Amino acid sequence: MIFDSLTHSTINGKWFSTNFDASLENLLDHKVKHSVGKSVISGLAELEQNLFTLELGSKHPDKFFPVPVIKNQSKSEILKQCERYIGLGAKGLKIHPRWSGFALDDPTIDVIFNVAKEKDIPVFLCTVTTGVKHSKSLPTIIGELVKKNDNVKIVLLHGGYVDLLATSEVIRPYENVILDLSATLCRFYDSSIGSDIKYLFRTFDKRICLGTDFPEYTYDNVYEALRFLNIEESLDGPLGNNLKIFLNAK
């Protein structure tokens, strides 16, 4: 069974200013074509889009693991967001530095992690931070967050992106973290990062998971990248079992 670590669908089927088809119909067709049993479906920073995502999770619990995006507001408003979304069926909470308006060293992030600890749900942390200012390097900040919140399950979306290898080494000692390779694999497989990914499949295969970042990429792109890297073995874990066990998803 494939458990896609990251997908999106929008109310109007549009995906920002691109020509990608983010409609529910296209996502469901993709899931059938590639035998995707379940997928994490991410919201966006807008309330309406998060409610749509949660509705999909409620209507199709066998197909979707809904994760709304938390927007950076006051601590009390962040708490209200978290509680509302969890009450509507959120299976995790997502921090997206660019969409949410969070720097990863912003102390208000603690509110989200505290709620996740209390409710025993995971935090999905996007590691693409282009344009977001931090006081330290991304791997250093991620390492500090993981250590500080070692009692919260954390999915590192895109695995540190261009800092993939450094990020993997920082989080290696911590069992509360899984490294997601969605987008990063498909975008960088024929760069030096492709060699880092091969190394992770050899040394970290039980702590990584694969996804598409749909509609940005599909499993056609994922398999093309894996073939290019000559990665054909030990795929059951990264393609689904690792994430399923980590999230205790049914």
C-alpha positions as CSV (number, residue, x, y, z in Angstrom):
1,M,0.0,0.0,0.0
2,I,1.2,3.5,-0.9
3,F,0.7,6.1,1.8
4,D,1.4,9.4,0.1
5,S,3.1,11.7,2.6
6,L,1.8,15.0,1.1
7,T,-1.0,15.9,-1.3
8,H,-3.2,19.0,-1.8
9,S,-6.6,19.7,-3.4
10,T,-8.3,23.0,-3.6
11,I,-12.0,24.1,-3.7
12,N,-11.7,25.5,-7.2
13,G,-9.1,23.1,-8.5
14,K,-6.6,25.9,-9.1
15,W,-3.1,25.7,-7.8
16,F,-1.8,29.3,-7.3
17,S,-0.6,30.8,-10.6
18,T,0.3,27.4,-12.2
19,N,-1.5,25.2,-14.7
20,F,-1.5,22.2,-12.3
21,D,-4.9,20.6,-11.7
22,A,-5.6,20.5,-8.0
23,S,-9.1,19.3,-8.3
24,L,-10.4,16.6,-6.1
25,E,-11.4,14.6,-9.2
26,N,-7.8,14.7,-10.5
27,L,-6.4,13.7,-7.1
28,L,-8.8,10.8,-6.8
29,D,-7.9,9.6,-10.3
30,H,-4.2,9.8,-9.4
31,K,-4.8,7.8,-6.3
32,V,-6.6,5.1,-8.2
33,K,-4.0,5.0,-11.0
34,H,-1.1,4.5,-8.6
35,S,-2.9,2.4,-6.0
36,V,-2.5,5.0,-3.3
37,G,-4.4,3.6,-0.3
38,K,-4.2,6.8,1.8
39,S,-2.6,10.2,1.5
40,V,-1.9,13.1,3.8
41,I,-4.0,15.9,2.5
42,S,-2.8,19.4,3.5
43,G,-4.8,22.5,3.8
44,L,-3.6,26.0,3.1
45,A,-3.4,29.1,5.3
46,E,-7.0,30.2,4.4
47,L,-9.8,29.1,6.7
48,E,-12.0,28.0,3.8
49,Q,-9.4,25.8,2.4
50,N,-8.6,24.1,5.7
51,L,-12.3,23.5,6.3
52,F,-12.5,21.9,2.8
53,T,-9.5,19.7,3.6
54,L,-11.1,18.6,6.9
55,E,-14.4,17.9,5.1
56,L,-12.6,15.6,2.7
57,G,-11.0,13.7,5.7
58,S,-14.5,13.3,7.3
59,K,-16.1,12.1,4.1
60,H,-13.3,9.8,3.0
61,P,-11.5,8.6,6.1
62,D,-10.1,5.6,4.2
63,K,-8.5,7.9,1.6
64,F,-7.3,11.0,3.5
65,F,-5.3,12.0,6.6
66,P,-6.3,15.7,6.9
67,V,-3.8,18.2,8.1
68,P,-4.8,21.9,8.2
69,V,-2.2,24.7,8.1
70,I,-2.0,27.0,11.2
71,K,-1.7,30.7,10.5
72,N,0.6,32.9,12.6
73,Q,-1.5,35.1,14.8
74,S,-1.5,35.9,18.6
75,K,-1.0,32.9,20.9
76,S,-4.6,32.9,21.9
77,E,-5.8,32.9,18.3
78,I,-3.4,30.1,17.3
79,L,-4.8,28.1,20.2
80,K,-8.3,28.7,18.9
81,Q,-7.3,27.6,15.4
82,C,-5.7,24.4,16.7
83,E,-8.7,23.5,18.9
84,R,-11.2,24.3,16.2
85,Y,-9.5,22.2,13.6
86,I,-8.9,19.3,15.9
87,G,-12.6,19.4,16.9
88,L,-13.4,19.1,13.2
89,G,-11.3,16.0,12.7
90,A,-7.7,17.2,12.1
91,K,-5.3,14.3,12.3
92,G,-2.2,16.6,12.6
93,L,-1.3,20.3,12.5
94,K,0.9,21.9,9.8
95,I,3.4,24.7,10.1
96,H,4.3,26.2,6.7
97,P,6.8,29.1,7.2
98,R,5.9,30.9,3.9
99,W,2.1,30.4,4.0
100,S,1.7,30.6,7.7
101,G,4.0,33.5,8.3
102,F,6.2,31.6,10.8
103,A,9.9,31.7,11.2
104,L,10.8,28.3,12.7
105,D,12.6,30.0,15.6
106,D,9.4,32.1,16.4
107,P,8.5,31.2,20.0
108,T,4.8,31.3,19.2
109,I,5.3,27.9,17.5
110,D,5.4,26.5,21.0
111,V,1.6,26.8,21.2
112,I,1.2,24.4,18.3
113,F,3.6,21.9,19.7
114,N,2.0,22.1,23.1
115,V,-1.4,21.4,21.6
116,A,0.0,18.5,19.6
117,K,1.5,17.0,22.8
118,E,-1.7,17.4,24.7
119,K,-3.9,15.9,21.9
120,D,-1.3,13.3,20.9
121,I,-1.2,14.3,17.3
122,P,1.7,14.9,14.9
123,V,3.1,18.2,13.7
124,F,3.9,18.5,10.0
125,L,6.7,21.0,9.5
126,C,7.5,22.3,6.0
127,T,11.2,22.8,5.6
128,V,11.2,25.0,2.5
129,T,11.8,28.4,4.0
130,T,12.8,30.5,1.0
131,G,12.4,34.2,1.9
132,V,11.9,33.5,5.6
133,K,14.5,34.9,7.9
134,H,15.9,32.8,10.7
135,S,18.6,33.5,13.4
136,K,20.5,30.3,12.6
137,S,20.9,27.7,9.9
138,L,17.8,25.6,9.0
139,P,19.3,22.3,10.2
140,T,20.3,23.9,13.5
141,I,16.9,25.3,14.1
142,I,15.2,22.0,13.2
143,G,17.5,20.1,15.5
144,E,16.6,22.5,18.4
145,L,12.9,22.1,17.7
146,V,13.1,18.3,17.5
147,K,15.1,18.1,20.7
148,K,12.8,20.5,22.6
149,N,9.7,18.6,21.4
150,D,11.0,15.0,21.6
151,N,7.6,13.9,22.9
152,V,5.8,15.1,19.8
153,K,5.8,13.2,16.5
154,I,7.2,15.4,13.7
155,V,7.0,14.9,10.0
156,L,9.7,17.0,8.3
157,L,8.1,17.8,5.0
158,H,10.6,17.9,2.1
159,G,13.3,16.7,4.5
160,G,15.3,19.9,4.8
161,Y,15.1,20.5,1.1
162,V,18.5,21.7,-0.2
163,D,19.8,21.0,3.4
164,L,18.6,17.4,3.2
165,L,21.8,15.6,4.3
166,A,22.6,18.0,7.1
167,T,19.0,17.8,8.4
168,S,19.1,14.0,8.4
169,E,22.2,14.0,10.5
170,V,20.7,16.4,13.0
171,I,17.5,14.4,13.5
172,R,19.1,10.9,13.3
173,P,19.2,10.4,17.1
174,Y,15.6,11.3,17.6
175,E,12.9,8.6,17.0
176,N,10.1,11.1,17.1
177,V,10.9,12.4,13.6
178,I,10.3,11.0,10.1
179,L,12.0,12.5,7.1
180,D,9.6,13.2,4.1
181,L,11.1,13.3,0.6
182,S,8.1,14.7,-1.3
183,A,9.1,17.3,-3.9
184,T,12.8,17.1,-2.9
185,L,13.3,13.7,-4.6
186,C,11.5,14.7,-7.8
187,R,13.1,18.1,-8.1
188,F,16.7,17.3,-7.3
189,Y,17.2,13.6,-8.1
190,D,19.7,14.4,-10.9
191,S,21.7,16.8,-8.7
192,S,24.1,16.1,-5.9
193,I,21.1,15.8,-3.6
194,G,20.2,12.6,-5.5
195,S,23.4,11.1,-4.1
196,D,22.3,12.1,-0.6
197,I,18.9,10.5,-1.2
198,K,20.7,7.2,-2.2
199,Y,22.7,7.4,0.9
200,L,19.5,7.8,3.0
201,F,17.9,4.8,1.4
202,R,21.0,2.8,2.3
203,T,21.4,4.1,5.9
204,F,18.1,5.6,7.0
205,D,15.4,3.7,5.1
206,K,13.2,3.1,8.1
207,R,13.0,6.8,8.9
208,I,12.1,8.2,5.5
209,C,8.8,8.4,3.6
210,L,7.9,9.2,0.0
211,G,5.2,11.5,-1.4
212,T,4.2,13.5,-4.4
213,D,3.4,17.0,-3.1
214,F,0.5,16.6,-5.5
215,P,-0.4,18.4,-7.8
216,E,3.2,19.6,-8.1
217,Y,4.4,16.0,-8.8
218,T,2.8,12.6,-9.3
219,Y,4.0,9.0,-8.7
220,D,5.1,8.9,-12.3
221,N,7.6,11.5,-11.3
222,V,8.5,9.6,-8.1
223,Y,9.2,6.4,-10.0
224,E,11.1,8.1,-12.7
225,A,13.4,9.6,-10.0
226,L,13.9,6.3,-8.2
227,R,14.8,4.6,-11.5
228,F,17.3,7.3,-12.3
229,L,18.9,6.7,-8.9
230,N,18.7,2.9,-9.4
231,I,16.7,2.6,-6.2
232,E,14.5,-0.5,-6.6
233,E,14.8,-2.3,-3.3
234,S,13.5,-1.7,0.2
235,L,10.7,0.5,-1.1
236,D,7.8,-0.9,1.0
237,G,8.8,1.1,4.0
238,P,9.4,4.5,2.3
239,L,6.3,4.0,0.1
240,G,3.9,3.6,3.0
241,N,4.7,1.3,5.9
242,N,7.1,3.7,7.6
243,L,4.6,6.6,7.6
244,K,1.7,4.3,8.5
245,I,3.4,2.9,11.5
246,F,4.8,6.3,12.5
247,L,1.4,8.0,12.4
248,N,-0.4,4.9,13.7
249,A,-2.8,5.4,10.8
250,K,-5.4,2.9,10.0
